[in-house]
Amino acid sequence: MSTLDEKGLGKRLQEARRAGGFTQQELCHKAGLSYSTLTKIERGAIKAPSIFTIQNIAAALGVTLDELMGGSGGAHQPKQISKSGVRFVYFDLNGCLIRGGSRGFTDLAHQSGQPIDTVETFFWKYDAQVCRGEMSLDELNTRWAQRLGIMVDWKKYYMSAVEAMPDIKELVEWVAKNYRLGIMSNTMPGFITSLRERHLIPNVAYDSIVDSSEAHALKPELQIYEVAVAQAGVKPEEILLIDDDRQNLIAAEQLGWRTVWFDSYQPKVSIENIRSALEPAS
C-alpha cells in the first residue's frame, strides 16, 4: 500500500470530488462521513485520516485507494496474473482460514449450565451489530452475562476454540508469494489482530484487511465490497473471493468478481480448486 502523502491528500480529494460532480454534502452522504471531517481533510487540518475513512471516500468517488493517496501505483502492481485474469485474492476468515469457533458455544453452555440453543440464539441476536461495530464486545459480554448468570468473555472462548484450517498455511504463503493478498471478513473488533498474534492465521504480509467492524458493513452488503475494491486497487473482475458462504460469493459475482467456494469439511479439495483457479497466465 502506498505511503500516505499527507500534504497533497486534501487537494487530490477536492479535485476528485469536483471531477466526479459531487458537492461536499453529497460526498459526505455517500461515503458516510460527517461534513466537518470531510472539510478538515480537504483543507489539510486532519493530517492522517484513518485508512478506512480514505477507503470509504475512494469507493464513493469511484477511484482507487492508490490514486487518492497519491501513490505511483507500484504497490498495486501484481506479482503475477492468473489465466483467468486474477490479480488480487481475498480470503474469508471463519470457515476458510480458521474453523471451530462454534465450539466456544459448547464451552460456554457447559460452564453456564444453559442449553447450547439458548447460548447460540442469544449470540446470533447481537452478532451482526457487533460485527458492524454498532455494539462493543464489552456490551455483548455484559448482556450475555446477564442472560447466563456468569461472567462472559466471548473473545477468550472463541480464541480457545478455533484452530487453523488444515493445509491452509501453505496455500496462503503460496498466494502471498505470487499474488496480492487480503482478508475480507465479517468479524468482531480486534479478532483479526488477536488471531494473527496467536499465529492462528498465516503470518504473511496482507496487502488489505477488510474488517467489517471497521468498514461498518457486512458481507453480502454492497458497501463492504466497495471498500474491498478500493483497497485492492484493481478492477472488480481482477479479484478472487474465497468464501464458505454462497450468499457472499453470489454478491461478489454480481459485481464482477471471480469466486471459489470453500468447503470447510473438505479443505484439501477446496485448496486444489483454488490453486487451479490461480493457475498463472505464463
N, C-alpha and C positions, 0 to 999 in steps of 0.2 A: 504494500500500500504506500502511496506517496506520502512524503512528509508534508504536513500542513504548512502552506505559505500564508502565514497569518496576515501579513501586510496587504496582500492582494486579494484575499478571500472576499472581503466586503465589496470590492469593486467588481470582481468576477460575478458574484452573486447578483449584484444590481444589474449588470449587463445581461446576464442570462434571464433574469426576471423580465426585463424590458423586452428582450428578444422574443420571449415566449408570450408576450402580451398580457402579463399579469400585473395587476396593481399589488401593492404591499398587502392590502387586506385580503385579496383573492388568494395570494400565495400562502398567507398565514392560515386561511381556512383549509386549503388543500393539503398543506404539509402538517397541520395540527400544531402550529406554533402560536405563541402569543405575539401580538403586534409589537410590543416593546422589545422582545427578544430579536425579532427579525430586523427592526430598525437599528438596534445596537450592533448587530453583526455587520450590517451594510455600512455603517459609519466607522466600524473598527473599534467600538467600545468594548465588545466582547472579543478578546484576542484568541481564545481557544475554546470554541463551542464544542460540545460533545460530538463524537463521531456519529451517534445516532441522529442528532439534530441535522448534521450535514447530509446524512443518508436520506432522511425524510425530505429535505429540501431538494436534493438531486433527483429523487424519484418524482416529486411533484413537478419539477421543471422538465423532466424527460431528458436529463443529461447524465453522464456517468459521474461517479464519485471522483474519479481522477481528473476529469475536466473541471469540476467545481473547485477542487483542491489545488489546481494549478500544476499537476504533475505532468511530466513529459510523456507519460504513458508507458514507460519502461517497466514499471512494476506490474502492469496489467498484461504484458506480453506473455502468451502461453509458453510453457516449456515445450509442448508439442500439441498437435491436434489429432483427434481420432478420425477414423474413416467416416464416421457419421457427423463430423464437424464439432465435436465437443471440445471445449477449451477449459471449462470450469466444472468441478464436481462438488455438489453439496450432499453431505451425509446427514440423515436424520440421526437423532441421538438414541432415544428409547426404542428398542426393537431392532436397531441396526448396529450401533457401536457398542451398546450395552444391553443387558437383559436381566430380568429377575426382580425388578423393582416392586412387583406386586407381592413379593414375599414379605415386604415390610408390613403389609396389611395383616398377614398371618401373625407376625410377631406382635404387632400392636393389639390384635384381638386377643391373643393369648395372655398378654400382660394385663389387659384391662378386664378380662373376663367377659367381654361382649362378643356377640356373634360377628363373624367376619363380614356378613352382609351389612350389618349396622355400621361397621368401620368404613367399608368401601363406599356405601351410599353417602355417608356424611362427607367423605373426601371429594367425591365427584360433584357434590353440590357446590363446592367452592374452588375446585381445581382451575377452571377457566379464569376466574377472577385473579387468582394468584399468578397464573402463568402470563396474564396480560399486564401484570404489575399494578392492578387496581386494588389488590389486597396484599398486605405484607404477610410474610411467612409467620411472623410472630402472632399476627391476628388469627391466622388459621390454627396455629398451635393452641392459642387460648380458647378458641371456640371448640376445638376438638377435646381439649382437656375438660371443659365444662360438660360436654356431652358424655365423655367416657369415665370421668371421675378420677383420672390420673394425669400426671404431667406428661406432655407430649412434645417431642422434638422430632418432627417428621423428617427433617434432613438427616438426622442421625439414623433413624430407622431405614430410610431409603439407601443411604450410603453403605450401611451394613448388609443390605440385601442384594444390591446389584453386583454384577460381575461383567467382565469384558466379554463381548461376543467371541466365540471360538474362531480363531484364524483371521480375525478382523485386523489385528495389528499389522500383519504382513501386507495385507491388501492396502490399508491406508498409507503405509510407508511407500508402497509402490506408486500409488496415485500421487502422493505428495512429490515424489521424485520426477514424475512425468507430466503432471497436470497441475493447474492451480486448484486449490482445495479449500472447502469451507464446511462449517456445521450450520444447519438450519433446523432449529428445534423449538417445539412448544415445551417450555421448561420453566421451573421456578427460579426466582432470583438467587444468583450465586451458585447454582448447582453445577453449571459447566466448569466454573473455576475450581470448585471442590473436586470434581471428577478428574480434572487434569492434575491437580495436586496429589491425588491419591493414585495416579497412574492407572485409572480405570478406563480411560480412553487414550488412544495413541498419542504419544508426546511428540508431535510434529509441529512445524510452523504452519498454522492455518492462515490463509490469506483473508478469510472472512468468517466471523462468527455471528450469526443472526439469532439472537436470543429473544424469544417472544416477550419476555418480561421487560426488555429494554426497548423493543420495537413497538410495544403496546398493541400487538396484533397476533393472532393465532393462525396457523395453517388450518383450514384451506382458505383463509380470508385474503383478498387481493392485496391489501396493504403490505403484508409481510413479504409477499413475492416481489413487490415493487422495491422494497428495501433491499432484498437479496440481489436483485438485478443491478441496482445502483452500486452496491458494494462490490459485486463481482466485476463490474466494469466491462462486461461483454454483452453481446446480443442475447436475448432470451433463448433463441434456438441453439446457442452455443453452451448452454448449461444442461448438465445432467443431474437430476434429483434422484437420490436413492432413499427410499422410504418404505416403511412397512404398512402404511395406511393408504389404501387405494383412493380415498377421497382427496388426500393431499396430492397424490400423483395425477388424478384427473384434473384438479385445478391447475397444476403445473402444465399439463399437456394443452389445456385450453389457452394458455398464454404462450405456447410455442416451445416450451421446454421439452427436453428429452427425459425419459424416466426409466427406472428399473425398480420393480417391486422386490423388496427384501423379505424373504420368508425366514423368520427367526427360528423356526423349527427345522429348517434345512439350510443352515448358513453356508455350507460348502457349495451347494447348488447355486445359491444366490451369488456367492463370490465368483463362481465361474461365469455366471451371466454378466456380472459387472465387468470382468476382465474382457469378455467378448465384446461388450458394448464400447469399451475403451481401446479396442484394437487400433494401434497407431496407423495414421494415414500412410506412413512410409517407414 
